[in-house]
Amino acid sequence: MTMNRQNKRSRTKYTVKFPLELDTQAYNNYEPIGENELHELVNFNIKNVLLTTPGERTWDNTFGVGLNELLFEQFDEIEMDVLEANIRSQIEIYVPYIFLNEINITTSPDEFVLSIKLVYTIAQVGTSHELNVSLGETAAEPTPPPLPPFEVSGPSEEYR
């Protein structure tokens, strides 16, 4: 690849970063996603596919895996294979610019946790990345602090 073409490719901008933050010095006043951050865009798109429930997008009823609906289900090996095939199919259709190298699905029925690890390669740039998506309660989540005691008092003297 010539230096000019390589330099042009490194300046390619794909879209803007989310959440949107105004930056008057950047592309279209928002910070862009370039080749170095392309995996962030791919992760965003994959998460949308995994977490969207089929039928949620009225203009495309077949879009999405609907992982949230599967969270409290009891899985056996056949259902895990069906889920993996559904994930592969959805990514092939809606995120066609990646090669899916590995899918690892684990469940923890006692803790109601569904975890998916995806290893993929972005075809255009040839870089491999890993995305981990976990749904449900985990022991690692901090417990909120206790609420302060609730005190009940009568009306103040000025309202009597």
Secondary structure by P-SEA (a helix, b strand, c coil): ccaaaaaaaaaccccccccbbbbcccccccccccccaaaaaaaaaaaaaaccccccccccccccccccccccccccaaaaaaaaaaaaaaaaaccccccccbbbbbbccccbbbbbbbbbbcccccccbbbbbbbcccccccccccccbbbbbccccccc
